[in-house]
Amino acid sequence: MSEHEFTIRRLNHTDLPRVIAIERRAFPSPWSLGMFVLELSKPSGVCLTAMRDGEMLGYVICARYDEAYHVMNIAVDPDHRRRGVARALLDAVLDAAGHQTPYTLEVRVSNAGAIALYESFGFRSVGTRRRYYADNGEDALIMWRADGEPWEA
Ligand SMILES: CC(C)(COP(=O)(O)OP(=O)(O)OC[C@H]1O[C@@H](n2cnc3c(N)ncnc32)[C@H](O)[C@@H]1OP(=O)(O)O)[C@@H](O)C(=O)NCCC(=O)NCCS
């Protein structure tokens, strides 16, 4: 699948049942519906989905905080991975929120695939949060992408 075979658009509330279905397949401790509703309610957030022929392939949730945009959640349906969907979603986040603005995220230290994805976008590890994930006590890697110009609020 090339990126031309799917489209990226803003996520809306009517998409949430399909988001939840992917979320439950993607994470050991999936977000609740309420968490997605909260993020969609933030006007400064960037919440996008990749769609093909009416089918949701994946989504990304990015929230704006004082210091940086925070990539809160990104997931691709297991049947559609390694075809550039996450890369296209992150490209679209950068297009929407700015290529030069700072971004941060947390990722499980064991999640080598996601870490490779983020590193390919210029995210770098700056430390860990000990036992950040309640389900298994795993540490989170803290990553920042801040190679561009200083943040201008
Ligand atoms: C991480 C995730 C979003 C990647 O989605 P994807 O659409 O498969 O990623 P892409 O196809 O866009 O991959 C882009 C690049 O990221 C890296 N990458 C992605 N998945 C990888 C994997 N499993 N192993 C190694 N590298 C990987 C590769 O460099 C890849 O480029 P390549 O395919 O040309 O080698 C997806 O695996 C997923 O939903 N995982 C479960 C949820 C999750 O862990 N989210 C991140 C939470 S922090």
The ligand as a MOL file (V3000), in Angstrom:
LIG
                    3D

  0  0  0     0  0            999 V3000
M  V30 BEGIN CTAB
M  V30 COUNTS 48 50 0 0 0
M  V30 BEGIN ATOM
M  V30 1 C 3.7770 1.5990 16.1440 0
M  V30 2 C 2.7200 1.5910 15.0310 0
M  V30 3 C 1.7910 2.7830 15.2190 0
M  V30 4 C 3.4250 1.7040 13.6730 0
M  V30 5 O 2.4300 1.7790 12.6500 0
M  V30 6 P 2.7420 1.3640 11.1260 0
M  V30 7 O 1.7050 1.9630 10.2680 0
M  V30 8 O 2.9300 -0.1060 11.0590 0
M  V30 9 O 4.1470 2.0930 10.8900 0
M  V30 10 P 4.7580 2.4890 9.4600 0
M  V30 11 O 4.4470 1.4200 8.4700 0
M  V30 12 O 4.3730 3.8700 9.1190 0
M  V30 13 O 6.3140 2.4060 9.7930 0
M  V30 14 C 7.1870 3.4900 9.5640 0
M  V30 15 C 8.5580 3.0900 10.0740 0
M  V30 16 O 8.5340 2.8960 11.5020 0
M  V30 17 C 9.3830 1.7840 11.8590 0
M  V30 18 N 8.5700 0.6820 12.3460 0
M  V30 19 C 7.2160 0.6400 12.4580 0
M  V30 20 N 6.8240 -0.5290 12.9890 0
M  V30 21 C 7.9450 -1.2350 13.2420 0
M  V30 22 C 8.2020 -2.5280 13.7970 0
M  V30 23 N 7.1960 -3.3210 14.2340 0
M  V30 24 N 9.4660 -2.9240 13.9350 0
M  V30 25 C 10.4870 -2.1490 13.5190 0
M  V30 26 N 10.3230 -0.9160 12.9600 0
M  V30 27 C 9.0690 -0.4730 12.8280 0
M  V30 28 C 10.1020 1.3920 10.5820 0
M  V30 29 O 11.2580 2.2090 10.4800 0
M  V30 30 C 9.0710 1.7730 9.5310 0
M  V30 31 O 9.6200 1.9710 8.2680 0
M  V30 32 P 9.7970 0.6950 7.2720 0
M  V30 33 O 8.4980 -0.0810 7.2940 0
M  V30 34 O 10.1010 1.3350 5.9570 0
M  V30 35 O 10.9280 -0.1170 7.8480 0
M  V30 36 C 1.9220 0.2580 15.0360 0
M  V30 37 O 2.8250 -0.8270 15.0900 0
M  V30 38 C 0.9480 0.1250 16.1970 0
M  V30 39 O -0.2030 0.5500 16.1100 0
M  V30 40 N 1.4140 -0.4880 17.3130 0
M  V30 41 C 0.5610 -0.6910 18.4870 0
M  V30 42 C 0.2620 0.6280 19.1650 0
M  V30 43 C 1.5420 1.3210 19.6020 0
M  V30 44 O 2.4750 0.6990 20.0940 0
M  V30 45 N 1.5560 2.6690 19.4130 0
M  V30 46 C 2.6670 3.4950 19.8440 0
M  V30 47 C 2.4650 3.8320 21.2840 0
M  V30 48 S 3.7430 4.9230 21.8910 0
M  V30 END ATOM
M  V30 BEGIN BOND
M  V30 1 1 1 2
M  V30 2 1 2 3
M  V30 3 1 2 4
M  V30 4 1 2 36
M  V30 5 1 4 5
M  V30 6 1 5 6
M  V30 7 2 6 7
M  V30 8 1 6 8
M  V30 9 1 6 9
M  V30 10 1 9 10
M  V30 11 2 10 11
M  V30 12 1 10 12
M  V30 13 1 10 13
M  V30 14 1 13 14
M  V30 15 1 14 15
M  V30 16 1 15 16
M  V30 17 1 15 30
M  V30 18 1 16 17
M  V30 19 1 17 18
M  V30 20 1 17 28
M  V30 21 1 18 19
M  V30 22 1 18 27
M  V30 23 2 19 20
M  V30 24 1 20 21
M  V30 25 1 21 22
M  V30 26 2 21 27
M  V30 27 1 22 23
M  V30 28 2 22 24
M  V30 29 1 24 25
M  V30 30 2 25 26
M  V30 31 1 26 27
M  V30 32 1 28 29
M  V30 33 1 28 30
M  V30 34 1 30 31
M  V30 35 1 31 32
M  V30 36 2 32 33
M  V30 37 1 32 34
M  V30 38 1 32 35
M  V30 39 1 36 37
M  V30 40 1 36 38
M  V30 41 2 38 39
M  V30 42 1 38 40
M  V30 43 1 40 41
M  V30 44 1 41 42
M  V30 45 1 42 43
M  V30 46 2 43 44
M  V30 47 1 43 45
M  V30 48 1 45 46
M  V30 49 1 46 47
M  V30 50 1 47 48
M  V30 END BOND
M  V30 END CTAB
M  END
